[in-house]
Amino acid sequence: MRNLRVAMRRLRQRPGYGVTIVLVLALGIGVNSAMFSITKGVLLEPLPYSSPDQLAFIWNQFPGSGEDQIRISPPELADWRQQNEIFERVAGINTSEQMAAWTLTFGDETEVHSGAYVSANLFDVLGVGAAMGRTFAPGEEIEGQDMVVVLSDQLWRNRFGADPAIVGQAAVIRGDSRVIIGVMPSGFHTNFNVMGARQADLWVPLVLPLDSSREGRFLNVIGRLAPGVDLTRANAQAAAVATGFKETYPDAYAEDSSYGIHLESVPHRVVGEVRTPLLVLFGAVGILLLIACLNVVNLLLVMGEYRQQEIAVRIALGTSWRRIARLFVTEALLLTGAGAVVGLAVGYGGIAFVRTFNPGGIPRIELVQMDTSVIAFTAVLAIVVGILVGILPALHAARTDVVTTLKEGSRSSSGNRSRQRLRRALVVSEVALAVVLVVGAGLFARSFRELAAIDLGIDPENVVSLRIDYPGWQYPDIEQVELINRQILDRVQPIAGVRSASLAHAEHPLRLNGRWYFRVEGRPIDPDTSRPLVGIRIVSPGHFTTLQIPLVRGRLFDEFDRNPERLVILINESMAERWFPDEDPIGKQLKLWGDADPRPYEIVGVVGDVKNEGIREHVRETILLPVSNAGFATGWQRHMTLHVRAAGEPTALVGSVRSAMSEVDGKLFVSNVQTLQGVVAGTVAGPRFVTLLTTVFAGLALIMASIGIYGVISYTVARRTPELGIRMALGAGSPRVLGLVLRQGVALAGLGVAAGLVASVAVSSLIRSMLYAISPTDPWTYGSVALFLVAVASLASFVPAYRASRIQPVVALRHE
C-alpha cells in the first residue's frame, strides 16, 4: 500500500506521462478483450445441443462431377436409419422448401415467417427439448398425423405475446391448419441455421414420399454417432456403406464410379470457415498488445533514468533492491489496472459494434458478450502485462551504481550503455512486429482488391430484386403461375424509372439453385466415366438485358419460345468451351437425364459466364431454360426472383413495383427485397472485415512504433546535448548534425524492418488460405512495406534530428 501511494503521487506529478501509458495500454488490452469475447463466443462456446461433438452431417460425394457435398435422398435416409453401427439416430431437414414463403395465419392476421420441414426425431437427435409443450412424436411424420407445429421462442414472444396458453391452439401454416404443440428454447431458431438450413421460426414434421427416387437428393441429414464411434472410425465405416449402396442400387450411382460418402462434424461445419480468420485476428491483436507493452517499457525505462538520483539516494539509505523492484512493478500494475478499466470500455464498444452490424457475417454472433469470463480474462491480462512491463525497468533501477550516480556532473553522462542498447532493442522489436502486421494488412488489402476486381459477368449497379413465392396450396395450377409471371413483367416494365425487368429461378445471380446431369445427343456414353453435372437456371427473355449478360453467339430467348412443341436452351461460355471446343454449339441437342420428356433440348445461343458458384470459385457450366417453357423444371416457377434495373436509385422503385404486383394478384408473397450491389458486397463481407481490422491494427502498430522511434531519438538527443554542442562548436554544421541523428533513427528502423520481413515470411503460410490471387510472400507487398516503414521511421526521427541541428553551442555547454 505504501508503494501504491508513492506511485499515485508520482503519477499526479506527471499526469501526461501517466495518461499516455494508460491510453496505450487501454487500446492494446481493449482490442484483446473484444477479440477474446468474439473468439470465445464463436469458437469456444459449445453448441446448444447435447454432446455436439457426436453430431455429424452425412454428404454424398461424386468426385468425378466435382461435387463433394451432395444432399441425401429420402430412400438413402431410410437406409441410414436402418443401420445402427455408425449412428444411434438419424434425422433429415428438407432444404428445398427453405426459400419458400411460410405463411402463418392466426385469427384475422397473416404473416410471412421462415420455417422448415424436419424429421420428427430431429430434436431428439440434437438433444434439445421444448421449453414449453413438447416436440414431435415418432408417428407425426406420417401423412395425416403431421398436422402439428413447433414455434421458436422469438415467434412466440413477438407474434403471440408470450402467451403460455398458445400450446394446444390451432394456426394455419401454408394453408394447413396445424396444432401448436410446443415452443423451443430461446436462441434455437438462430442456432438451427447451423443445421445446414436457414434460420427458422417454426417447424413442421417432414413426411417423406414413399415413391421418391434415390436421385432426388434434397435433404440435409444429421446423425448422432453411436457410443464409442469417433468421426475417423465413422468415415471409414461410411466408405463401406457407399460400396453397399453402389452394389445394391447400381443404376442410382452410375453417374460416378468414384461415388463415396463423407461425414462432417457439426462443430466443424458451424465454425470451419471463420476459425482461421478469427485466430489470425486474435494473433494480430496479440502483436498489437506486445507492441504497446514494448512502448510502455521504453517509457518506464526513460522515466527510470530520470529517477536515478532518487533511486541512488534510496539505495544509499539502505533500501533493498527487492523494495526498489516492487516500487516499479507496483507503478506498472497501477498503470495497467487503469488501462484495463478503460480497455473494458474499448472492448465493450468493439463487441457492441460487431454484434450490431456483424460486418464479417460471423456465425453465432449472438453469443458474443462482455460476460464475467471476459472481465476475468482482462484482469489476468492486466496483471500479466503489468508485471512484464514493470520487471525490466525495476531490474535496471535496482542495479543503479550509487557512487557514479551521486557524483557531481553525472547528470551530463550519456547514460548507461546497457540501458541504451535495451531501449534500442525494444524499438527494433516494435518495428519488427509492426512490419508483420503491416505486411499482413498489405496482403489482405491486395487480395481484397483482386476479389473486388473480379468480373462477375453481370452489372449489379441500379438493380433491385424481390423474391416471389407461389405455394402449391394457394396456386395449384402451374398455368396460373405462368400467367401471373407474364402479367407481373407486363405491369412492372412500364413503370417510370424502370429500364428493364426480368424473372429468374434463383436467390440471386451469383448462386445456382439447381444442378442436373445431361448428355450430348449423338455422342456415345462411356459407362466408366462420370456423368457430367451442370447448373440449371430458368429465366425470362429480359434476364440478359436486365443483368447486362452479353450474348456471345446465336440468339437469346424470345416470346416465341413459349411453344411447347420446341424445347430450346442457352448455354454459358464455359459449357461451350468444355463440350464444343472445336465446333459451333448452335443447333446441337442435349438430353437432360431423368427428364420424362423424351425430346432433346436444342441449343440456340451462348451467353457470357456469370460467377454462379461464388465469387472465389470457378464458373460452373450452365444450361439456361426459358421460364415460359421450362420443360422438366416447370415447377421451379413457383419460386422466382424479380430483377428490376432502374435508371437511378433502385430502392426508390420498390413501392411502385410492389403496387404493380398487387394489382396482378393481391395474395402474392413478396420477400427478400435487396439490391444486387448489396448481394455482391455480402459475398466479400468476410474478406472486407478481415482487411479492415488488420489495416486498423497495422495503422495503430505503425503509430506506436513511430512513437517508440521518436521517443528514443528524442531522449538520445536530450542526453547528447552537450556532446552535440561541442561538435557544433568545433565546426560541425546543422546539416551534418541533422544527418547524424537521422541516421541513428533510420538504422534502428532498418534493423526492425529486416527482422520483421523475415518473421513475416515465416508466418505467412498461416494466412495462405485467406488470400485470393496473391502469394503470401508477394515481393511487391514486402518491398512496399519495407520502403514505407523506413519512410515513416525517417519522418519520426526528423523532428528530434531537426531540433538537434538547431542547438546553440553556448547554451548547450552552459550545462557543463
C-alpha positions in Angstrom: 0.0 0.0 0.0 2.9 2.3 0.7 4.3 1.7 -2.7 0.9 2.3 -4.2 0.6 5.7 -2.5 4.1 6.6 -3.8 3.1 5.5 -7.3 -0.1 7.5 -7.3 1.7 10.6 -6.0 4.3 10.3 -8.8 1.7 9.9 -11.5 -0.1 13.0 -10.2 3.1 14.9 -10.6 3.4 13.8 -14.2 -0.2 13.4 -15.5 0.8 13.5 -19.2 3.1 10.6 -18.7 0.5 8.5 -16.9 -2.3 9.3 -19.3 -0.2 8.4 -22.3 0.7 5.0 -20.9 -2.9 4.3 -19.8 -4.3 5.1 -23.2 -1.7 2.9 -25.0 -2.4 0.0 -22.7 -6.2 0.6 -22.9 -6.0 0.2 -26.6 -3.9 -2.9 -26.5 -5.9 -4.6 -23.7 -9.3 -3.4 -25.1 -8.9 -4.9 -28.5 -7.7 -8.2 -26.9 -10.7 -8.3 -24.7 -13.0 -7.8 -27.6 -11.3 -10.4 -29.7 -11.3 -12.9 -26.8 -15.0 -12.3 -26.4 -15.6 -12.9 -30.1 -13.4 -16.0 -30.3 -14.9 -17.4 -27.1 -18.4 -16.9 -28.3 -17.9 -18.3 -31.8 -15.2 -20.9 -31.4 -15.2 -22.0 -27.7 -18.8 -21.9 -26.6 -20.3 -25.3 -27.1 -23.2 -25.7 -29.4 -26.6 -25.7 -27.6 -27.0 -29.4 -28.3 -26.3 -32.5 -26.2 -22.7 -33.7 -26.9 -22.4 -31.7 -30.1 -19.1 -33.5 -30.9 -21.1 -36.6 -31.5 -23.2 -34.9 -34.2 -22.3 -35.3 -37.9 -23.7 -34.4 -41.3 -23.9 -37.0 -44.0 -22.9 -36.0 -47.5 -22.9 -37.9 -50.8 -19.7 -37.3 -52.8 -19.4 -37.5 -56.6 -15.7 -36.6 -57.2 -16.0 -37.2 -61.0 -18.5 -34.5 -61.2 -16.6 -32.2 -58.9 -19.2 -32.5 -56.1 -18.2 -33.3 -52.5 -21.3 -32.2 -50.6 -24.4 -33.6 -52.2 -27.5 -33.9 -50.1 -29.3 -37.1 -49.2 -32.5 -38.6 -50.9 -35.4 -40.0 -48.8 -34.6 -43.6 -49.7 -31.0 -43.0 -48.6 -32.2 -41.5 -45.4 -34.3 -44.6 -44.8 -31.3 -46.8 -45.4 -29.2 -44.8 -42.9 -31.9 -45.2 -40.3 -31.9 -48.9 -40.6 -28.2 -49.3 -40.0 -27.1 -48.8 -36.3 -23.3 -49.4 -36.4 -22.4 -45.8 -37.2 -25.3 -43.7 -35.9 -27.7 -44.1 -33.0 -30.3 -41.9 -34.7 -30.5 -40.0 -38.0 -32.8 -37.1 -39.0 -33.4 -35.1 -42.1 -34.2 -31.4 -42.9 -35.9 -30.5 -46.2 -33.8 -27.7 -47.6 -35.7 -27.5 -50.9 -38.5 -25.5 -49.1 -36.3 -23.2 -47.1 -36.6 -20.4 -49.6 -40.4 -20.6 -49.8 -42.7 -18.1 -48.0 -44.1 -19.7 -44.9 -47.5 -18.1 -44.2 -48.8 -18.1 -40.6 -52.4 -17.2 -40.1 -53.8 -16.8 -36.6 -57.0 -15.0 -36.1 -57.5 -12.4 -38.8 -53.8 -11.7 -39.4 -51.5 -13.4 -41.9 -47.7 -13.0 -41.6 -44.8 -14.5 -43.5 -42.1 -16.2 -41.5 -39.3 -18.7 -42.1 -39.9 -22.4 -41.5 -38.6 -25.9 -42.1 -39.8 -29.4 -42.6 -37.8 -31.7 -40.3 -37.9 -35.3 -39.3 -40.0 -36.0 -36.2 -36.9 -37.2 -34.3 -34.6 -34.2 -35.2 -34.9 -32.6 -31.8 -34.2 -35.9 -30.2 -31.1 -36.3 -32.3 -29.9 -32.8 -31.3 -30.7 -33.5 -27.7 -32.9 -30.4 -27.3 -36.3 -30.4 -25.8 -39.1 -27.9 -25.9 -39.1 -25.0 -23.4 -42.8 -25.3 -23.3 -45.1 -28.1 -24.5 -43.4 -30.9 -26.5 -41.6 -31.6 -29.7 -42.8 -34.1 -32.4 -43.7 -37.7 -31.6 -42.5 -40.6 -33.9 -45.9 -41.1 -35.5 -46.3 -37.5 -36.5 -44.1 -37.8 -39.6 -46.9 -40.0 -41.2 -49.2 -38.3 -43.6 -52.4 -37.4 -41.9 -50.8 -37.4 -38.5 -48.5 -34.4 -39.2 -50.8 -31.5 -38.6 -48.8 -30.1 -35.8 -46.2 -27.2 -35.5 -43.5 -26.2 -33.1 -42.7 -22.4 -32.7 -39.5 -20.6 -31.9 -39.2 -18.6 -28.7 -38.9 -15.4 -30.8 -42.0 -16.0 -32.8 -43.9 -17.0 -29.6 -43.0 -13.7 -28.0 -43.3 -11.4 -30.9 -46.4 -12.8 -32.6 -48.3 -14.4 -29.6 -47.1 -12.1 -26.8 -45.5 -15.0 -24.9 -48.9 -16.4 -24.1 -48.5 -19.8 -22.4 -52.0 -20.8 -23.4 -51.0 -20.9 -27.1 -50.0 -24.5 -26.8 -52.9 -26.6 -28.0 -54.4 -23.8 -30.2 -54.5 -24.1 -34.0 -52.8 -21.9 -36.6 -52.9 -22.1 -40.4 -49.4 -22.8 -41.8 -49.1 -22.6 -45.6 -52.8 -23.3 -45.9 -53.0 -26.2 -43.5 -54.5 -26.0 -40.0 -51.9 -27.3 -37.5 -52.0 -27.5 -33.7 -49.2 -25.7 -31.9 -47.7 -28.3 -29.6 -44.5 -26.6 -28.3 -42.1 -23.7 -28.1 -38.4 -24.2 -28.5 -35.8 -22.6 -26.1 -34.6 -19.0 -26.7 -32.0 -18.8 -29.4 -32.7 -22.2 -31.0 -34.2 -20.5 -34.1 -30.8 -18.9 -34.9 -28.7 -22.0 -33.9 -30.9 -24.0 -36.3 -29.2 -22.0 -39.0 -26.1 -24.1 -38.4 -28.0 -27.3 -39.2 -27.5 -26.6 -42.9 -30.8 -24.8 -43.2 -31.9 -21.2 -42.9 -32.9 -19.6 -39.6 -36.3 -20.9 -38.8 -39.2 -19.7 -36.7 -41.5 -22.7 -37.0 -41.1 -26.4 -37.7 -43.5 -29.0 -39.0 -43.0 -32.7 -39.4 -41.3 -34.0 -42.6 -43.4 -36.5 -44.4 -41.2 -38.4 -46.9 -42.8 -39.5 -50.2 -42.9 -43.3 -50.5 -42.1 -43.3 -54.2 -39.2 -40.9 -54.0 -36.2 -41.5 -56.3 -32.8 -42.2 -54.8 -31.5 -39.5 -57.2 -33.9 -36.8 -55.8 -31.4 -35.5 -53.2 -32.8 -32.6 -51.2 -32.3 -33.5 -47.5 -29.7 -32.3 -45.2 -29.1 -35.3 -42.9 -27.6 -35.2 -39.5 -26.9 -38.1 -37.2 -25.7 -38.8 -33.7 -22.8 -41.1 -33.6 -23.1 -44.4 -31.8 -21.3 -44.8 -28.4 -17.6 -45.5 -28.8 -17.6 -44.4 -32.5 -15.5 -41.3 -33.4 -15.6 -39.4 -36.6 -12.5 -41.1 -38.1 -13.9 -44.6 -37.5 -17.3 -43.4 -38.7 -15.9 -42.2 -42.0 -14.1 -45.5 -42.5 -17.4 -47.3 -42.0 -19.2 -44.9 -44.3 -17.0 -45.9 -47.1 -18.3 -49.5 -46.8 -21.9 -48.1 -46.7 -21.2 -46.3 -50.0 -19.9 -49.5 -51.6 -23.0 -51.3 -50.4 -25.2 -48.6 -52.0 -23.4 -48.9 -55.3 -23.7 -52.7 -55.3 -27.4 -52.7 -54.3 -28.6 -49.8 -56.5 -26.1 -49.7 -59.4 -28.3 -47.5 -61.6 -28.7 -44.8 -58.9 -24.9 -44.3 -58.7 -24.0 -45.0 -62.3 -23.2 -41.3 -62.9 -20.0 -41.5 -60.9 -17.9 -44.7 -60.4 -16.0 -43.0 -57.7 -19.1 -42.3 -55.6 -18.5 -42.1 -51.8 -19.8 -40.8 -48.5 -18.3 -38.2 -46.2 -19.2 -37.4 -42.6 -18.6 -33.9 -41.3 -18.7 -32.9 -37.6 -21.3 -30.3 -36.8 -18.9 -28.0 -34.9 -16.6 -28.0 -37.9 -19.5 -27.2 -40.2 -20.5 -24.3 -38.0 -17.2 -22.5 -37.5 -14.9 -24.1 -40.0 -14.9 -21.1 -42.4 -14.3 -18.5 -39.7 -11.9 -20.3 -37.5 -8.7 -19.3 -39.3 -9.7 -15.6 -39.8 -10.6 -15.3 -36.1 -7.4 -16.9 -35.0 -5.4 -14.7 -37.3 -7.2 -11.6 -36.0 -6.6 -12.8 -32.4 -2.9 -13.1 -33.2 -2.9 -9.6 -34.7 -4.3 -8.1 -31.6 -1.8 -10.0 -29.5 1.0 -8.5 -31.6 -0.6 -5.1 -31.1 -0.6 -5.6 -27.3 3.0 -6.7 -27.4 4.0 -3.5 -29.3 2.0 -1.5 -26.7 3.9 -3.2 -23.9 7.3 -2.5 -25.6 6.3 1.1 -25.9 5.4 1.3 -22.2 8.6 -0.5 -21.1 10.6 2.1 -23.1 8.7 4.9 -21.4 9.3 3.4 -18.0 13.0 2.9 -18.7 13.3 6.6 -19.7 11.5 7.7 -16.5 13.7 5.3 -14.5 16.8 7.1 -15.8 15.3 10.4 -14.8 14.8 8.9 -11.3 18.4 7.7 -11.0 19.3 10.3 -8.4 16.2 9.4 -6.3 16.9 5.6 -6.6 20.6 6.1 -5.7 19.6 8.0 -2.6 17.1 5.3 -1.6 19.8 2.6 -2.0 22.4 4.7 -0.1 19.9 4.9 2.8 19.6 1.1 2.9 16.6 0.3 0.7 16.9 -3.2 -0.7 16.8 -4.0 -4.4 13.7 -6.0 -3.8 11.8 -3.0 -2.4 13.1 -0.9 -5.4 11.8 -3.5 -7.8 8.4 -3.7 -6.0 8.1 0.1 -6.3 8.5 0.0 -10.1 6.3 -3.1 -10.5 3.6 -1.5 -8.3 3.6 1.6 -10.5 3.3 -0.6 -13.6 0.4 -2.5 -12.2 -1.4 0.7 -11.3 -1.0 1.9 -14.9 -2.1 -1.4 -16.4 -5.0 -1.6 -14.0 -6.2 1.8 -15.1 -5.6 0.8 -18.7 -7.6 -2.4 -18.2 -10.6 -0.4 -16.9 -10.5 1.9 -19.9 -9.8 -1.1 -22.1 -13.0 -2.8 -21.0 -14.9 0.2 -22.3 -13.0 -0.1 -25.6 -13.7 -3.8 -25.7 -17.4 -3.3 -24.9 -17.7 -0.8 -27.8 -16.0 -3.2 -30.2 -18.2 -6.1 -29.1 -21.4 -3.9 -29.5 -20.3 -2.9 -33.0 -19.7 -6.4 -34.2 -22.9 -7.8 -32.7 -25.0 -5.0 -34.1 -23.6 -4.9 -37.7 -21.7 -8.2 -38.0 -19.8 -6.9 -41.0 -18.0 -10.2 -41.5 -21.0 -12.5 -41.4 -19.7 -14.2 -38.3 -21.9 -17.2 -37.2 -23.2 -17.5 -33.6 -22.5 -13.7 -33.1 -25.4 -13.6 -30.7 -23.3 -15.5 -28.2 -20.6 -12.8 -28.1 -21.0 -10.6 -25.0 -19.0 -8.9 -22.2 -19.5 -11.5 -19.5 -17.6 -12.4 -16.3 -15.1 -14.6 -18.2 -14.1 -11.7 -20.5 -13.7 -9.4 -17.4 -11.6 -12.1 -15.7 -9.5 -12.5 -18.9 -9.0 -8.7 -18.9 -8.0 -8.7 -15.3 -5.5 -11.5 -15.7 -4.1 -9.9 -18.8 -3.7 -6.6 -17.0 -1.8 -8.3 -14.1 0.5 -10.2 -16.5 1.1 -7.1 -18.6 1.8 -5.0 -15.5 4.4 -7.5 -14.3 6.0 -7.8 -17.7 6.3 -4.1 -18.4 7.4 -3.3 -14.8 10.0 -6.0 -14.3 12.7 -4.7 -16.8 12.7 -1.1 -15.5 12.6 -2.5 -12.0 15.7 -4.6 -12.5 17.6 -1.8 -14.2 16.7 0.6 -11.4 17.8 -1.9 -8.8 21.2 -2.1 -10.5 21.9 1.6 -10.2 25.5 2.4 -9.4 25.1 4.6 -6.3 28.6 6.1 -6.3 28.7 7.0 -10.0 25.1 8.4 -10.0 25.7 10.6 -6.9 28.9 12.1 -8.3 28.6 15.7 -9.3 28.1 16.0 -13.0 26.9 12.5 -13.7 23.7 14.1 -15.0 25.5 15.0 -18.2 26.5 11.5 -18.9 25.1 9.9 -21.9 23.6 7.1 -19.8 24.4 3.5 -19.1 25.3 1.8 -22.4 23.4 -1.4 -21.5 20.2 0.6 -20.9 20.7 2.4 -24.3 21.1 -1.0 -26.0 18.0 -2.3 -24.3 15.9 0.7 -25.4 17.1 0.4 -28.9 16.4 -3.3 -28.9 12.9 -2.6 -27.8 12.4 -0.1 -30.6 13.8 -2.6 -33.1 11.4 -5.2 -31.8 8.5 -2.8 -32.1 9.3 -2.0 -35.7 9.7 -5.8 -36.5 6.3 -6.6 -35.0 4.7 -3.6 -36.8 6.2 -4.9 -40.1 4.5 -8.3 -39.5 1.1 -6.5 -39.1 1.6 -4.1 -42.0 2.7 -6.9 -44.3 -0.4 -8.9 -43.3 -2.6 -5.9 -43.9 -1.0 -5.3 -47.2 -1.5 -8.8 -48.3 -5.2 -8.8 -47.3 -5.7 -5.4 -49.0 -4.2 -6.6 -52.2 -6.2 -9.9 -52.0 -9.4 -7.9 -51.4 -8.7 -5.6 -54.3 -8.3 -8.7 -56.5 -11.6 -10.0 -55.2 -13.4 -6.7 -55.8 -12.0 -6.5 -59.4 -13.3 -10.0 -60.4 -15.6 -9.8 -63.4 -18.9 -11.2 -62.1 -20.4 -11.4 -65.6 -23.2 -9.1 -64.6 -23.6 -5.4 -63.8 -25.1 -5.1 -60.3 -25.4 -1.4 -60.3 -29.0 0.0 -60.0 -30.6 -3.4 -59.8 -33.1 -4.5 -57.1 -34.5 -8.0 -56.6 -37.7 -9.2 -55.0 -38.5 -12.8 -54.1 -41.9 -14.1 -55.2 -43.4 -17.4 -54.0 -46.4 -19.3 -55.3 -47.2 -22.0 -52.7 -49.0 -25.1 -54.2 -51.8 -24.9 -51.7 -52.8 -21.5 -53.0 -51.7 -21.8 -56.6 -52.3 -25.4 -57.6 -52.4 -24.7 -61.3 -48.9 -24.1 -62.8 -50.5 -22.4 -65.9 -51.9 -19.8 -63.5 -48.4 -19.3 -62.1 -47.0 -18.8 -65.7 -49.8 -16.3 -66.4 -49.1 -14.3 -63.3 -45.4 -14.2 -64.1 -46.1 -12.7 -67.5 -48.5 -10.2 -66.1 -46.0 -9.1 -63.5 -43.4 -8.3 -66.2 -46.1 -6.5 -68.3 -47.1 -4.3 -65.3 -43.6 -3.6 -64.0 -41.8 -2.7 -67.3 -43.8 0.5 -68.0 -43.2 2.0 -64.5 -41.4 5.3 -64.8 -37.7 4.8 -63.9 -37.7 1.1 -64.8 -35.2 0.4 -67.6 -35.8 -3.4 -67.7 -37.3 -6.2 -65.6 -37.0 -10.0 -65.7 -37.6 -13.2 -63.7 -35.2 -16.0 -62.7 -35.4 -19.0 -60.5 -32.5 -18.3 -58.2 -32.0 -16.5 -54.9 -29.6 -14.2 -56.8 -27.4 -14.4 -60.0 -24.3 -15.4 -58.1 -25.9 -18.6 -56.8 -27.3 -21.7 -58.6 -30.4 -23.3 -57.1 -30.3 -26.5 -59.1 -27.9 -28.9 -60.9 -28.6 -31.7 -63.3 -27.0 -34.4 -65.4 -27.0 -34.3 -69.1 -25.6 -35.9 -72.3 -25.0 -34.6 -75.8 -27.2 -36.3 -78.3 -25.3 -38.3 -80.8 -22.3 -38.9 -78.7 -21.6 -42.4 -77.2 -21.9 -42.8 -73.4 -18.8 -44.3 -71.7 -20.0 -46.3 -68.7 -16.6 -46.0 -67.0 -16.7 -42.2 -66.9 -18.7 -39.9 -64.6 -21.9 -38.4 -65.9 -21.4 -34.6 -66.4 -23.3 -32.3 -64.0 -24.2 -28.8 -64.9 -26.0 -25.9 -63.3 -29.6 -25.2 -64.3 -31.2 -21.8 -64.4 -34.6 -20.8 -65.7 -35.0 -17.2 -66.8 -37.3 -14.8 -68.7 -36.2 -13.3 -72.1 -35.3 -9.9 -70.4 -32.9 -11.6 -68.0 -29.8 -10.8 -70.0 -30.7 -7.2 -70.7 -31.5 -6.6 -67.0 -28.3 -8.1 -65.7 -26.2 -7.0 -68.7 -25.1 -10.5 -69.6 -23.6 -10.5 -73.1 -24.7 -12.7 -76.0 -21.7 -14.5 -77.4 -23.2 -16.5 -80.2 -26.6 -17.3 -81.6 -29.7 -15.7 -80.1 -31.5 -15.1 -76.8 -34.9 -16.3 -75.7 -37.9 -14.6 -77.2 -41.7 -14.8 -76.8 -42.0 -17.5 -79.5 -40.1 -19.9 -77.2 -43.3 -20.5 -75.3 -44.1 -23.0 -78.0 -44.3 -26.4 -76.1 -43.5 -28.2 -79.4 -39.9 -27.0 -79.4 -37.6 -27.2 -76.4 -34.8 -24.7 -76.6 -31.9 -23.8 -74.2 -29.0 -21.4 -73.9 -25.6 -22.4 -72.5 -22.8 -20.3 -71.0 -19.3 -19.9 -72.4 -17.7 -22.3 -70.0 -20.0 -25.1 -71.2 -19.5 -24.2 -74.9 -15.7 -24.3 -74.4 -15.8 -27.6 -72.5 -18.2 -29.6 -74.6 -17.9 -28.0 -78.0 -14.3 -26.7 -78.2 -13.8 -27.1 -82.0 -17.4 -26.8 -83.2 -20.3 -24.5 -83.2 -22.7 -25.5 -80.4 -25.7 -23.7 -82.1 -28.2 -26.4 -83.2 -26.6 -29.1 -81.0 -29.0 -31.1 -78.8 -28.8 -32.1 -75.2 -30.8 -34.7 -73.3 -31.3 -34.0 -69.6 -31.0 -37.1 -67.5 -34.2 -38.1 -65.7 -36.5 -35.9 -67.8 -39.7 -37.6 -68.5 -40.0 -35.8 -71.9 -38.1 -37.9 -74.4 -37.4 -34.9 -76.7 -34.0 -33.3 -76.5 -33.3 -29.6 -76.0 -31.8 -27.5 -78.8 -29.0 -25.0 -78.1 -30.0 -21.7 -79.7 -27.4 -19.4 -78.1 -24.3 -19.0 -76.0 -24.2 -16.3 -73.3 -21.4 -14.9 -71.1 -20.2 -16.5 -67.9 -21.6 -15.4 -64.6 -19.9 -16.2 -61.3 -22.7 -18.6 -60.3 -20.8 -20.7 -57.7 -19.5 -17.9 -55.5 -17.1 -15.0 -56.2 -14.0 -17.1 -55.4 -15.0 -20.2 -57.3 -14.8 -21.3 -60.9 -17.8 -20.7 -63.1 -20.0 -23.8 -63.3 -21.1 -24.9 -66.8 -24.7 -23.9 -67.0 -27.9 -24.6 -69.0 -30.5 -21.8 -69.2 -34.2 -22.7 -69.8 -36.9 -20.2 -70.8 -39.3 -19.6 -67.9 -42.2 -19.8 -70.3 -41.3 -23.3 -71.5 -39.1 -24.8 -68.8 -39.7 -28.4 -69.6 -38.9 -30.7 -66.7 -38.2 -27.6 -64.5 -41.6 -26.1 -64.9 -42.4 -26.5 -61.2 -39.4 -24.2 -60.3 -41.5 -21.3 -61.4 -43.2 -21.4 -58.0 -40.1 -19.7 -56.5 -39.0 -16.8 -58.7 -36.9 -13.6 -58.2 -37.9 -10.4 -60.0 -34.9 -8.3 -61.1 -35.6 -4.6 -61.9 -32.9 -2.3 -63.4 -33.6 1.3 -62.6 -32.5 4.5 -64.2 -31.5 5.8 -60.8 -31.6 4.6 -57.2 -33.3 1.2 -57.4 -34.8 1.1 -53.9 -36.9 4.1 -54.8 -38.9 1.9 -57.2 -39.7 -0.9 -54.7 -43.0 0.7 -53.6 -44.2 1.1 -57.2 -43.1 -2.4 -58.1 -45.0 -3.8 -55.1 -48.1 -1.9 -56.1 -47.9 -3.2 -59.6 -47.6 -6.7 -58.4 -50.6 -6.3 -56.0 -52.6 -5.2 -59.0 -51.8 -8.5 -60.7 -52.6 -10.6 -57.5 -53.0 -9.2 -54.1 -52.2 -12.5 -52.4 -48.6 -12.7 -53.7 -45.9 -13.3 -51.1 -43.0 -10.9 -51.8 -39.9 -11.1 -49.6 -36.1 -10.7 -49.5 -36.0 -7.3 -51.2 -32.3 -6.4 -51.8 -30.1 -4.6 -54.2 -27.6 -6.6 -56.3 -24.9 -4.3 -55.1 -25.8 -5.4 -51.6 -25.6 -9.0 -52.6 -22.2 -8.6 -54.2 -21.0 -6.7 -51.1 -22.2 -9.6 -48.9 -20.1 -12.1 -50.9 -16.9 -10.3 -49.8 -18.1 -9.3 -46.4 -15.7 -11.6 -44.6 -12.5 -10.6 -46.5 -13.5 -7.0 -46.2 -13.9 -7.3 -42.4 -10.5 -9.0 -42.0 -8.9 -6.4 -44.3 -10.4 -3.5 -42.4 -9.4 -4.8 -39.0 -5.9 -5.8 -39.9 -5.4 -2.4 -41.6 -6.6 -0.6 -38.4 -4.3 -2.8 -36.3 -1.4 -2.2 -38.6 -2.0 1.5 -38.5 -2.0 1.5 -34.7 1.1 -0.6 -34.6 2.8 1.8 -37.1 1.8 4.8 -34.9 3.2 3.0 -31.7 6.4 2.1 -33.5 6.8 5.6 -34.7 6.3 6.9 -31.2 8.9 4.5 -30.0 11.4 5.7 -32.5 10.6 9.3 -31.8 10.9 8.8 -28.1 14.3 7.0 -28.2 15.8 9.5 -30.6 14.4 12.5 -28.6 15.8 11.1 -25.4 19.1 10.4 -27.0 19.3 13.9 -28.3 18.4 15.3 -24.9 21.2 13.2 -23.3 23.7 14.1 -26.0 23.0 17.8 -26.0 26.4 18.7 -24.5 28.2 16.4 -27.0 26.3 17.9 -29.9 27.1 21.4 -28.7 30.8 20.6 -28.7 30.5 19.1 -32.2 28.9 22.3 -33.4 31.4 24.5 -31.6 34.2 22.6 -33.4 32.6 23.3 -36.8 30.0 20.6 -37.4 27.2 22.3 -39.3 23.5 21.9 -38.9 23.1 19.5 -41.9 25.8 17.2 -40.5 24.2 17.0 -37.1 20.8 16.5 -38.7 22.2 13.6 -40.7 24.0 12.1 -37.7 20.8 11.9 -35.7 18.6 11.0 -38.6 20.9 8.0 -39.5 20.5 6.7 -36.0 16.7 6.5 -36.3 16.9 5.1 -39.8 19.4 2.4 -38.7 17.0 1.3 -35.9 14.2 1.1 -38.3 16.3 -0.7 -40.9 17.1 -3.5 -38.4 13.5 -3.7 -37.3 12.3 -3.9 -40.9 14.8 -6.6 -41.8 13.8 -8.7 -38.8 10.1 -8.1 -39.5 10.3 -9.2 -43.1 12.0 -12.4 -42.1 9.3 -13.0 -39.4 6.6 -12.2 -42.0 7.9 -14.8 -44.4 7.9 -17.4 -41.5 4.3 -16.8 -40.5 2.9 -16.1 -44.0 1.8 -19.7 -44.5 -0.8 -19.2 -41.8 -2.8 -16.8 -44.0 -2.3 -18.6 -47.3 -5.9 -20.0 -47.4 -7.3 -16.5 -46.8 -5.7 -14.9 -49.8 -7.0 -14.7 -53.3 -4.7 -14.5 -56.3 -1.9 -13.2 -54.1 1.1 -15.1 -52.9 1.8 -14.9 -49.1 5.3 -13.9 -50.0 4.3 -11.3 -52.6 7.5 -9.3 -53.3 5.6 -6.2 -54.2 3.9 -6.1 -50.9 7.1 -6.8 -48.9 9.1 -4.2 -50.8 6.4 -1.6 -50.4 6.1 -2.2 -46.7 9.9 -2.0 -46.2 10.1 1.3 -48.0 7.1 2.7 -46.3 8.3 1.7 -42.8 11.7 3.3 -43.5 10.0 6.5 -44.7 7.8 6.6 -41.6 10.9 6.0 -39.3 12.7 8.8 -41.1 9.8 11.1 -40.5 9.6 10.1 -36.8 13.3 10.8 -36.5 13.3 14.1 -38.3 11.7 16.2 -35.6 14.3 15.4 -32.9 17.0 15.5 -35.5 16.0 18.9 -36.6 15.8 20.0 -33.0 19.4 18.8 -32.5 20.6 20.7 -35.6 19.3 23.9 -34.1 21.2 23.5 -30.8 23.1 26.7 -29.8 26.6 25.6 -28.6 26.8 28.2 -25.9 23.5 27.2 -24.4 24.4 23.5 -24.6 27.9 23.9 -23.0 26.5 26.1 -20.2 25.1 22.9 -18.6 28.7 21.6 -18.2 
